[in-house]
């Protein structure tokens, strides 16, 4: 099963996750509508941009944020 990051707090199966938590045990019937509503994203999608920026110099990252 894939890992998802919660964008907002979620309650499911007597559990609570907060924004930023990575989970892999979401009910499969709920994943598509949670994604379409923007409440969760694939954790891999979040990790890729962060990994790309780690290779850049600090000045380059700051310059990009100002754009």
DAHU-V907248 format. One line per field, one symbol per residue. psi: psi as a letter, one per 40 degrees, with the letter a starting at -180 (. if undefined). burial: + if it has 9 or more other ideal C-beta (glycine too) atoms within 8 Angstrom, else -. A space follows every 50 residues. Layout:
psi=???
burial=???
This chain:
psi=iihihhdiiihiffihiiheihiefihdeeddddddefdiihdddddddd ddddeiiddddddddd.
burial=--++++---+------+-----+--+---++--++---+++++--+---- ----------+------
